[in-house]
Amino acid sequence: MSELLHSLTPTPASIPIITRGNAFYRDGKRFFIKGISYIPRRRQDVDPFDWDAKLDPLTDDRAEELRKNIPLLHELGVNSISVQHLDSSKEHSKALKLLEKAGIYVAVTVCDSIEAPPQARPANNPQDFDTEFDTAPHFRRKMIRDTFTLVSQLADHPNILGFTVSGDVVGLPLVSKMAEVLRACVRDIKRFLKLRRGGRQVPVGISAADRLINRFAHLQYFSAGDPHERADYFAPDCWSWAGKSSFQISGWKNMVEGFERTSPMPMFLNAYGTNVVKPRIWAEVLCLYSPDMTGVFSGGFAYTFFDYARSGGYGVVAVSEGGRRRTKRRDFSSLESKFRAVNVRLPEEVAIAGIKRYEEWRGEFPERQVNRWFATPELPAFPGDWTEVLQQLDSEQESAVFKRVEGVCL
């Protein structure tokens, strides 16, 4: 349980995290994710009319901003962050090396640009929408090419915790068939990683929106069948614990029991921490790192680090418009205190359940049309040419060798 221990001078995140059975491990010891989502938005001094613009938080040109935030991440007591919207055309090495030195792992959301057919959206009166639509046109070449570029750039950094294919699009019940596209993304990212000779095999998982109607089918679908296609971990959002709740009252007990019955896949909470009750007291943290949860979940990511105009008060740190001043909000101190409380727990206070086997497990796909689940095991084909992908990889590897040799010569 040493990975739960918190120090202001943490061990560098230089040892890769792996999945084994239904858990995560670092250097032979079980790893629990004590994380927070790290998702900034554009400041008003950049574009006063575009608060919703997506911003890559780990580009090299933002490394100094990250350097200023790392002491707050240390003080909070996290060992991981989750990020979204990384730009495959930008470099991220400076930020990842800073985070590695700081002892912080990174879960990267990918394939989050996939959209459902517009006619299925509630605003378009989708009563006559055909739920048997062809998903192949939605598996676009540019999207997967950009994803491969990003994966190739990040995968060999030891502190990349995993690549999480965004499952948000399946949150619309009528378009659960889009899960075929997401499973194809998982399949092809895993194949791409294997084709990188000598490259690191980073876990590839799937997230899920907090939708009660099909969340068990979602897990069942992505953990069933061929290990080359199925996800390595499952990361659902969960917003049902509010204020002074409990394992039973919040619905977490039913969630855990349902997931445990469905699959022995490794799991963590992709996002938690509703602020329906303010200020947040983060009582759920004490439950998340207790035997009630750790037989199924390996921690998760609190939502969220940055407080900005449209964050709805979810951020624990407010950054001034000029980026010079950082202010800890009241939620920060409460979350910090809960993380410190679980740090001092004895191993038996954290986890007592045995590890379940996932490697040899083969699950059944969910029954179609039950609970509005329409996805099938038939996946769209890779929208490209694997020969071209191999040629690109060979070119990248040759370039990397040249750079290393050039560095030695210098």
Secondary structure by P-SEA (a helix, b strand, c coil): ccccccccccccccbbbbbccccccccccbbbbbbbbbcccccccccccccccccccccccaaaaaaaaaaaaaaacccbbbbcccccccccaaaaaaaaaabbbbbbbcccccccccccccccccccccccccccccccaaaaaaaaaaaaaccccccccbbbcccccccccccccaaaaaaaaaaaaaaaaaacccccccccbbbbccccccaaaaaaaaacccccccccbbbbbbccccccccccccaaaaaaaaaaacccccccccbbbbcccccccaaaaaaaacccccccccccccccccccccccccccccccccccbbbbcaaaaaaaaaaaaaccccccccccccccccccbbbbcccccccccccccccccccccaaaaaaaaaaaaaaaaaaaaaaaac
